[in-house]
Amino acid sequence: MDLEKYMLPCLFKTLFGIECLGCGFQRALFLLFKGDFFGAFMMYPAVYTTLLFLGIGALYFFDKSKNHQKPFLISALVNVFFMLGGYYFKHFYF
């Protein structure tokens, strides 16, 4: 099954012609589902930190019995760091 034809197009890239900081996440997630962990990292280096951020975000919003604010903010900062670093290497280094 060719799932790439069902992926959502990047609205930012469609409107402005340049990739956003999240471009490549869908394909990287697809590669993760296929078991290609290194390929997923090379497609979008922030894929693992984004999944960690989303997981902690789910805890933060759905589990109100504990305080998840500090891990949520730390994971957000780490994710932004990896997104900016991946964007730099993708467009200016390679």
PEPE-V341010 format. One record per backbone hydrogen bond with DSSP energy under -0.5 kcal/mol. CO is the residue of the C=O (numbers start at 1). NH is the residue of the N-H. E is the energy in kcal/mol with one decimal. If there is no record, write none. Layout:
CO_NH_E ; CO_NH_E
This chain:
1_3_-1.1 ; 2_5_-0.7 ; 3_6_-1.6 ; 4_7_-1.0 ; 9_11_-0.6 ; 10_14_-2.2 ; 11_15_-2.4 ; 12_16_-2.9 ; 13_17_-1.7 ; 20_23_-0.9 ; 22_25_-1.9 ; 24_28_-2.3 ; 25_29_-2.7 ; 26_30_-2.2 ; 27_31_-2.3 ; 28_32_-2.1 ; 29_33_-2.1 ; 30_34_-1.4 ; 31_35_-0.6 ; 31_36_-2.4 ; 32_35_-1.0 ; 35_37_-1.3 ; 36_40_-1.9 ; 37_41_-1.8 ; 38_42_-2.4 ; 39_43_-2.1 ; 40_44_-2.3 ; 44_47_-2.0 ; 46_50_-2.4 ; 47_51_-1.9 ; 48_52_-2.1 ; 49_53_-2.6 ; 50_54_-2.6 ; 51_55_-2.1 ; 52_56_-2.6 ; 53_57_-2.5 ; 54_58_-2.0 ; 55_59_-1.8 ; 56_60_-2.7 ; 57_61_-2.2 ; 58_62_-2.4 ; 59_63_-2.1 ; 62_64_-0.8 ; 63_66_-0.7 ; 66_68_-0.9 ; 68_72_-1.8 ; 69_73_-2.3 ; 70_74_-2.4 ; 71_75_-2.5 ; 72_76_-1.8 ; 73_77_-2.2 ; 74_78_-2.4 ; 75_79_-2.3 ; 76_80_-2.4 ; 77_81_-2.2 ; 78_82_-2.2 ; 79_83_-2.6 ; 80_84_-2.6 ; 81_85_-2.4 ; 82_86_-2.7 ; 83_87_-2.2 ; 84_88_-2.3 ; 85_89_-2.5 ; 86_90_-2.3 ; 87_91_-1.9 ; 88_92_-2.9 ; 88_93_-0.8 ; 89_93_-0.6 ; 89_94_-1.8
